[in-house]
């Protein structure tokens, strides 16, 4: 797993639950270290061990933790670069959802070894979307839900989102999105390029 | 009405764009009439000159042409159909642009399709351009995305390099440091001796081998914590009695080596050694008790050897140290080397 994913989990736990909780998780996951590096690659088993340990230590279910983590990933000030990169997807939330179609390739351009899911985005009626993807191998699907929910807020859009895991007949993971109001609140600022400080 | 029917247009004249279509395909275009006056500019280009009407002005008054060079009249530019353009606004901000120059049919003048080129980040930031200011076929937004992604990644890599470098330095420091006293260790001493005995360097130095006297008694009567306290005190004294460039190393339980660099004067070395002994004999308070130790020192001087080696000098300093111990402790002995040259002369 790319270190970016592991450090996302790490900074989420440290910022929301504190350093002690993170140390405890590292201990239980038997990592042998307590800091992931963003730019290194780790064995997938480590990520799974950390998530399982987090479920025990934080006393929350896996889906809730992952969703909170995805949300935190977009909203915390330290990951402003990531939020900005996501905002390149489009000028409004609907455009952003459509841009998920090419998220995989877009990310590959920047970080060839970061394996993100491929999204199949369908718009069934204006404001009614379903996003199909398969990230079941990573077990991180609900983190995507949290991140997209945070992006809706970022655009100032009121939307209802639902997540369905991979089906028994091999149906891919699905997030359904219904846009209720596209200018519900003032979104956060985004300028395509920023003036040099 | 008659002209509206399908097939009524003439394919040989090419497609006829509406102005709105032109704006969407080339939002940074300039349409210049046959006289060289700007007819119209695309909506994004207009944003680069807020509050400034460009229409009606002479193209070459608005822009300074950097390429093609030597073109001063629009009539000359018209002869360069298909030319690659490099230009900038004459008035500040002098945003530079690149693009293509295409002559239009039927004496309609020419069309310039422009782009910010490498100044894209500045231009987009300065004028607050957004995705809709570029046609979907234009890779500008993707390029900005990539630039930003790469700089974020670069920043992360730099942080990682920095942390790795710090870890490397710390590991190196640790590998050369005696953890109890913070002095250098035997490894560090060997590194330095190797360098100092290098024939090319030929830097004279004195090597003192110091062994504490009565240290075992301190350990036995007051415990190891007291012993450690004494060792740290010794380290402090040795640091104070030597110069910055000199090296003090702890090479065993109560054994130390001091390298006095660029110093091979026996009298000076003897003075230093005696001062160290005197200071170490001052009782050391510890947890309501006093620890009393002293030191024996043996010294070897590099310039006494034709070709000094670290093994030889360490051995000789050690012999001198044992001479000090045998002589009743708390003293300093210089190892006397018979210089080969001198010895040779003696025998002849």
Contacts between the chains, C-beta under 8 A, distances in Angstrom:
chain1	res1	chain2	res2	distance
A	37	B	160	5.7
A	37	B	163	7.7
A	38	B	156	4.8
A	38	B	159	7.8
A	38	B	160	7.0
A	39	B	153	7.5
A	39	B	156	5.3
A	39	B	157	5.4
A	39	B	160	4.8
A	40	B	160	7.5
A	81	B	148	7.1
A	81	B	152	4.0
A	81	B	155	8.0
A	82	B	152	7.8
A	84	B	148	6.4
A	85	B	145	6.4
A	85	B	148	6.3
A	85	B	149	5.7
A	85	B	152	7.3
A	88	B	131	7.9
A	88	B	141	6.3
A	88	B	144	7.1
A	88	B	145	4.3
A	88	B	148	7.6
A	90	B	131	7.0
A	91	B	130	6.1
A	91	B	131	5.3
A	91	B	132	6.2
A	106	B	142	7.7
A	106	B	145	6.9
A	109	B	142	7.8
A	109	B	146	6.0
A	109	B	149	7.5
A	110	B	145	7.7
A	110	B	146	6.3
A	110	B	149	3.5
A	110	B	150	6.5
A	110	B	153	6.6
A	111	B	149	7.4
A	111	B	153	6.5
A	191	B	125	6.7
A	191	B	128	6.3
A	192	B	124	5.0
A	192	B	125	7.7
A	192	B	129	6.0
A	192	B	130	5.7
A	192	B	131	6.6
A	192	B	141	6.8
A	192	B	144	5.7
A	193	B	120	7.5
A	193	B	121	4.7
A	193	B	122	7.6
A	193	B	123	8.0
A	193	B	124	3.8
A	193	B	125	4.0
A	193	B	129	7.7
A	193	B	144	5.5
A	194	B	125	5.6
A	195	B	122	7.6
A	195	B	125	4.3
A	195	B	126	6.6
A	196	B	122	7.5
A	196	B	125	7.7
